[in-house]
Amino acid sequence: MSTSSMQIAAPSGLISLVLFLVAVAVLALLAGSFWMGNRIKLREPPRPRPEDQPKMPLDGPVYEIRENREPDEVPKVPKGGRALTPYELSNMQTRPSDSKDRPRWSRGSSGSFGGGGLGAH
């Protein structure tokens, strides 16, 4: 064997050893992650059984109630009076509206700013 072929063979053997060690390290890392994941899963509470699942109410399914709501008005400030701060206002409640008409947007409008609709014409 010539000297030049010996010089090429020596580094390739070292590269093969390094690649083998990297492969063993990756396999050890994968095995360790599966082992750790299994330990974590064993510490979790068990999955709910079918009898633990929610049941339908005895009087049947609950349906959506559609109604219009109106807000309570903000108190008017008397002339010369001081405006109320947010801390002085109570929680603004809503009440059912007398009107049963659903509010509608203008025809051709998406109802939102920048919604991509054609807009009112």
WOJODA-V306860 format. One record per residue. RES is the residue in one letter. SS is DSSP state (A for helix, B for strand, O for the rest). PSI is psi in degrees with one decimal (none if undefined). OMEGA is omega in radians with two decimals (NA if undefined). Layout:
BEGIN
RES | SS | PSI | OMEGA
RES | SS | PSI | OMEGA
END
This chain:
BEGIN
M | O | 142.2 | -3.13
S | O | 166.1 | -3.10
T | A | -36.4 | -3.10
S | A | -36.4 | 3.12
S | A | -29.8 | 3.08
M | A | -37.7 | -3.14
Q | A | -34.3 | 3.13
I | A | -37.6 | -3.08
A | A | -35.7 | -3.09
A | A | -48.5 | 3.12
P | A | -34.3 | -3.12
S | A | -33.3 | 3.06
G | A | -38.8 | 3.10
L | A | -39.7 | 3.11
I | A | -40.7 | 3.11
S | A | -41.0 | 3.11
L | A | -43.6 | 3.14
V | A | -44.1 | 3.12
L | A | -38.9 | 3.10
F | A | -43.8 | 3.13
L | A | -36.6 | 3.09
V | A | -42.9 | 3.13
A | A | -41.0 | 3.11
V | A | -39.4 | 3.12
A | A | -41.5 | 3.12
V | A | -42.7 | 3.10
L | A | -40.5 | 3.10
A | A | -39.0 | 3.12
L | A | -43.1 | 3.10
L | A | -44.7 | 3.13
A | A | -41.4 | 3.11
G | A | -37.7 | 3.14
S | A | -38.9 | 3.07
F | A | -41.0 | 3.13
W | A | -45.4 | -3.12
M | A | -39.8 | 3.11
G | A | -37.8 | 3.10
N | A | -41.0 | 3.11
R | A | -41.2 | 3.13
I | A | -41.8 | -3.13
K | A | -35.6 | 3.13
L | A | -25.4 | 3.13
R | A | -15.7 | -3.12
E | O | 154.4 | 3.07
P | O | 153.6 | -3.11
P | O | 158.4 | 3.10
R | O | 150.2 | 3.13
P | O | 142.9 | 3.11
R | O | 164.1 | 3.14
P | A | -34.6 | -3.14
E | A | -14.4 | 3.09
D | A | -7.9 | -3.09
Q | O | 155.3 | 3.13
P | O | 148.0 | 3.14
K | O | 153.3 | 3.08
M | O | 141.5 | 3.10
P | O | 153.9 | -3.10
L | O | -31.6 | -3.12
D | O | 15.7 | 3.05
G | O | -175.9 | -3.10
P | O | 153.1 | 3.12
V | O | 130.5 | -3.11
Y | O | 159.4 | 3.14
E | O | 138.2 | 3.04
I | O | 123.7 | -3.12
R | O | 120.4 | 3.10
E | O | 153.5 | 3.07
N | O | 141.0 | 3.13
R | B | 146.2 | 3.08
E | B | 139.6 | 3.13
P | B | 156.3 | 2.94
D | O | 143.6 | -3.11
E | O | 148.3 | 3.05
V | O | 134.4 | -3.11
P | O | 139.4 | 3.11
K | O | 144.8 | 3.12
V | O | 123.7 | 3.12
P | O | 155.9 | 3.13
K | O | 132.3 | -3.13
G | O | -2.4 | -3.13
G | O | 173.5 | -3.14
R | O | 136.9 | 3.11
A | O | 146.2 | 3.12
L | O | 144.0 | 3.06
T | O | 163.3 | 3.13
P | O | -28.0 | -3.12
Y | O | -22.8 | -3.14
E | O | -12.5 | 3.10
L | O | 146.8 | 3.08
S | O | 176.6 | 3.02
N | O | 125.5 | -3.10
M | O | 113.6 | -3.11
Q | O | 166.2 | 3.03
T | B | 160.9 | 3.12
R | B | 157.3 | 3.11
P | B | 142.3 | 3.14
S | O | 148.9 | 3.06
D | O | -30.8 | -3.12
S | O | 135.6 | 3.09
K | O | 0.0 | 3.12
D | O | 132.5 | 3.10
R | O | 135.9 | 3.09
P | O | 136.7 | -3.13
R | O | 151.2 | 3.05
W | O | 167.5 | 3.07
S | O | 149.1 | 3.12
R | O | 132.5 | 3.14
G | O | 0.8 | -3.13
S | O | 142.6 | 3.11
S | O | -18.1 | 3.12
G | O | -4.6 | 3.12
S | O | 151.4 | 3.12
F | O | 125.9 | 3.12
G | O | 22.2 | -3.09
G | O | -5.1 | 3.08
G | O | 2.3 | 3.11
G | O | 173.0 | 3.13
L | O | -19.9 | -3.13
G | O | 167.9 | -3.13
A | O | 140.0 | 3.13
H | O | none | NA
END
